[in-house]
Amino acid sequence: MTTLLPPTPAPTPAVPHELLAARTTGPVVVRGDAAYDALVQPWNLAIPVLPDAVLAARTDDDVVEAVRFARAHGLQVTPQATGHGPMASLVGQILVDTKGLDECVVHPEGWARVGAGVKWLRVVEAAAPLGLAPLSGSITDVGVVGYTTGGGLGPMARTHGLASDRVRAFEVVTGDGLLRRVTPTEHPELFFGLRGGKGMLGIVTAVEFDLVRQPTFYGGSLWFDAADAPSVLHRWKSWSDQLPTVATTSFAVFQLPADDPMVPPPLAGRTTVSIRYVWTGDDDEGARWFEAMRNAGPVILDDVATKPYTAIDSVHTDPLDPIPTHEAGTVLRDLPLDAVDALIALTGAGAQSPQILVEVRQLGGAVRDERRGASAFCSRGEGYSLLLVGIAGTPGLQDHGHAVLDAMTPWTGTYRLPNFSFSPEDLVVAYDQPTIARLRAATRTYDPDRVMALGRVLDLD
Ligand SMILES: Cc1cc2nc3c(=O)[nH]c(=O)nc-3n(C[C@H](O)[C@H](O)[C@H](O)COP(=O)(O)OP(=O)(O)OC[C@H]3O[C@@H](n4cnc5c(N)ncnc54)[C@H](O)[C@@H]3O)c2cc1C
């Protein structure tokens, strides 16, 4: 039975933040200071991130000091890198802004070490000259650590698996205020929990992970008018059922604005369907496989071609600039044609859907593969991910989201993706009971005073 979390503890005006500032190299900015808004503002402009104070960390020791300070004063801390995934009710009184932890070293042998403030774009650009690629996500503007600690499901996931499965080591300041190196053999319970458990156990300062040899890919997005969604998506379903795991695919119903110069004219101001495709093997074979989708209806834009990995953002066409979004989602066990039709009825042409994006990603393939070690990511067996994104404040948006999720109930799976969980009540549904038990036990060892604000998710049952 899920119970609502109690609200975040009230601000404590008596907290001597100047004592923290005296011990850190990065500045400590309190609510009301001129620099505060710019420091705390997340990418998602709709989420209020309102800690009492924010430390712009420059070193690992800064993070240690922030966690020890919070512990000493009975406060909670939250890390933030880019603000792509904050949860308002789980922002502690101290925010640790990790942007200043910006080391990024790519080793020609095929691995990388990056600081907690690094976005995927830097790794992609540093790895590309070596013919290497990280398992980044749908847009390279997302932070490496936030993405990886949530599993990390990217556009090559069916071939190469989850980003969290490629981690060699974390450096993390756990809730007890100690900086630890975590590998499969050093603090194995942290290694388990940090791969899927996000920031519940500590603030990662750096991560080391393997890259894949992927200088190019065959892929991109293929666009149809939403009026053709029934035939296109029926075709996508039967085609994707046959796809080998050298391919990863998803579809999205988009409603892109008419007046945004970044939107290609054929897609602007109308409802469209995008088929996303990444083939990691031989280009000609990838093109042959994709022919069935190219023939699925009248194409309005075809951006599927051989590309360098640096063009990976062209597959999902996610927005780069900060926007105020409201997101909802779930996982699906299966997607029979009845489910496709139910989705189209609520989100397709003529449905008056308030969502700007309705996305279904096919899972399977290497996502299921746990041979690189058990982790707190519990969604390996799910069939699909469903994500709804609207502009926050759009009338009827949340009710519509509920209606879509209700309509998909017959096919809804069990364990949500941690990275597509938007509230504590969502996130707790990402874990099975044995995993919750292991995360709670790890918290008792590494964060006995529950300093990590996200750890409050474990109070839900
Ligand atoms: C446009 C967009 C596209 C996305 N695409 C994908 C995708 O393709 N695949 C996918 O899996 N996810 C995707 N996501 C979700 C994204 O991976 C998560 O929201 C992720 O947490 C973002 O990390 P961040 O550091 O950028 O964001 P932040 O808001 O800075 O951090 C979000 C959370 O990540 C954790 N975290 C961040 N830094 C640390 C740290 N140093 N130590 C411990 N925990 C930390 C914390 O729990 C924190 O609350 C997408 C999100 C957006 C908005």
The ligand as a Gaussian input file, in Angstrom:
#p B3LYP/6-31G(d) Opt

LIG

0 1
 C       14.769000      15.749000     -22.555000
 C       15.080000      14.534000     -21.717000
 C       15.525000      13.370000     -22.342000
 C       15.802000      12.231000     -21.582000
 N       16.196000      11.078000     -22.223000
 C       16.442000       9.960000     -21.499000
 C       16.813000       8.738000     -22.135000
 O       16.908000       8.650000     -23.351000
 N       17.040000       7.652000     -21.359000
 C       16.976000       7.699000     -19.993000
 O       17.254000       6.688000     -19.341000
 N       16.627000       8.848000     -19.362000
 C       16.337000       9.959000     -20.087000
 N       15.946000      11.102000     -19.457000
 C       15.834000      11.105000     -17.993000
 C       17.168000      11.497000     -17.368000
 O       18.134000      10.491000     -17.607000
 C       16.987000      11.647000     -15.857000
 O       16.084000      12.692000     -15.613000
 C       18.314000      11.915000     -15.170000
 O       18.150000      11.802000     -13.778000
 C       18.828000      13.292000     -15.490000
 O       20.054000      13.498000     -14.861000
 P       20.626000      14.977000     -14.803000
 O       21.835000      14.960000     -13.964000
 O       20.714000      15.504000     -16.184000
 O       19.439000      15.752000     -14.069000
 P       19.362000      16.335000     -12.570000
 O       17.983000      16.900000     -12.479000
 O       20.490000      17.236000     -12.317000
 O       19.455000      15.064000     -11.623000
 C       18.316000      14.236000     -11.516000
 C       18.546000      13.166000     -10.497000
 O       19.638000      12.339000     -10.910000
 C       20.332000      11.883000      -9.754000
 N       21.659000      12.477000      -9.736000
 C       22.114000      13.542000     -10.424000
 N       23.401000      13.780000     -10.107000
 C       23.748000      12.862000      -9.178000
 C       24.930000      12.599000      -8.445000
 N       26.033000      13.332000      -8.597000
 N       24.936000      11.551000      -7.590000
 C       23.847000      10.787000      -7.407000
 N       22.695000      11.000000      -8.071000
 C       22.649000      12.021000      -8.949000
 C       19.591000      12.392000      -8.556000
 O       18.662000      11.440000      -8.143000
 C       18.933000      13.633000      -9.113000
 O       17.800000      14.018000      -8.357000
 C       15.653000      12.260000     -20.184000
 C       15.206000      13.428000     -19.549000
 C       14.906000      14.544000     -20.311000
 C       14.382000      15.772000     -19.616000

